[in-house]
């Protein structure tokens, strides 16, 4: 898979269980009529073993390319039992 298709999200979406800097794979790009035909992208958010756990449509401004000097961190989708 080309490196440019993997990105980090620049926003958190708590209602979807997504945090800022989560990794995603970019799918198709398309115009969103409600946004004045601004270009948006379909992305799949993935876990550390590459499984998709969310699919979203986001504007370009809410994703950024991965950089060699960055390290991904892990967090649990499931809250630990109290």
C-alpha positions as CSV (number, residue, x, y, z in Angstrom):
1,X,0.0,0.0,0.0
2,X,1.5,3.4,-0.9
3,X,2.6,5.3,2.1
4,X,0.6,8.4,1.1
5,X,-2.6,6.5,1.6
6,X,-2.0,6.2,5.3
7,X,-2.7,9.4,7.3
8,X,-3.2,10.7,10.8
9,X,-6.4,12.4,11.8
10,X,-6.0,16.1,13.0
11,X,-9.3,16.0,15.0
12,X,-10.8,13.8,17.7
13,X,-14.4,12.6,17.3
14,X,-15.3,11.3,20.8
15,X,-18.8,10.2,19.7
16,X,-17.2,7.8,17.2
17,X,-14.5,6.7,19.7
18,X,-11.8,8.4,17.6
19,X,-8.9,10.4,19.0
20,X,-6.7,13.0,17.3
21,X,-3.7,11.4,15.6
22,X,-5.4,8.0,15.1
23,X,-4.2,6.3,11.9
24,X,-6.5,6.0,8.9
25,X,-6.3,4.8,5.3
26,X,-7.6,7.2,2.6
27,X,-10.1,5.7,0.2
28,X,-12.0,7.7,-2.4
29,X,-12.1,11.5,-2.7
30,X,-15.4,13.2,-3.7
31,X,-17.2,16.5,-3.6
32,X,-19.6,17.1,-0.7
33,X,-22.6,19.1,-2.0
34,X,-23.5,20.5,1.5
35,X,-20.0,21.9,1.8
36,X,-20.1,24.0,-1.3
37,X,-18.6,21.2,-3.4
38,X,-15.5,21.1,-1.2
39,X,-13.3,18.0,-1.7
40,X,-13.7,15.4,1.0
41,X,-12.2,12.0,1.5
42,X,-13.5,8.6,2.7
43,X,-11.2,7.2,5.3
44,X,-11.1,4.0,7.3
45,X,-9.7,4.3,10.8
46,X,-7.6,1.2,11.8
47,X,-6.1,-0.4,14.9
48,X,-2.5,-1.4,15.3
49,X,-3.0,-4.7,13.6
50,X,-4.6,-3.1,10.6
51,X,-8.3,-3.9,11.3
52,X,-10.8,-1.2,10.4
53,X,-13.0,0.0,13.3
54,X,-14.6,3.1,11.8
55,X,-15.4,4.6,8.4
56,X,-15.7,8.4,7.9
57,X,-15.9,11.1,5.3
58,X,-13.6,14.0,6.2
59,X,-12.4,17.2,4.6
60,X,-8.7,17.4,3.7
61,X,-8.1,19.7,6.6
62,X,-8.8,16.9,9.1
63,X,-6.0,14.6,8.0
64,X,-2.3,14.9,7.6
65,X,0.4,12.8,6.1
66,X,2.4,10.5,8.4
67,X,6.0,11.6,9.0
68,X,9.1,9.5,9.5
69,X,9.9,11.1,12.8
70,X,6.5,10.3,14.4
71,X,5.7,7.2,16.4
72,X,2.2,5.8,16.7
73,X,0.9,5.2,20.3
74,X,-1.6,2.6,21.5
75,X,-4.8,3.1,23.4
76,X,-7.7,0.7,24.1
77,X,-11.1,0.9,22.4
78,X,-12.5,-0.9,25.4
79,X,-12.5,0.8,28.8
80,X,-11.0,-1.4,31.6
81,X,-13.4,-2.8,34.1
82,X,-13.8,-0.8,37.3
